[in-house]
Amino acid sequence: MLCKVAILLLFVACVYGYEDCGSKDGSVVSVTISNCDNDKKCILKRNTNASIEIAFTTNADSDTLTAVVHGVVLGVPVPFNLPNPDGCKDSGVSCPLRAGQSYAYKTVLPVLSSYPRVTVDVKWELQDKEGNDMVCILIPSQIK
């Protein structure tokens, strides 16, 4: 029994502390990041993938959902290229989005071996058809 519990704990994703950075057309319910075992700062290991799930509700209708991700280092935003920025494709979200509905956006962020070892705030935005933030979160992180 103890072995089963230990194995389960190894696979549980971290429900992570984040900061809302200006969600205008929605509100964040929760953020879950895999392989993140520190509740103050998420440790992102180079040459791995980090899975993220953002549960949110919308305040506006939108036919599209676009993910925009930046690493903010010393106040300077540096774009992270996502393999799939289309939030309506292979993310668990079906478009169109309707005001007042709840959604769970899921994707994978590749942490490339070429990324420098640095402390960074990951700024993750999910934008509506007008480019407004349905979701904007800052995730304190460190790339190792």
Disulfide bonds with the S-S distance in Angstrom:
Cys21-Cys136 1.99
Cys88-Cys95 1.72
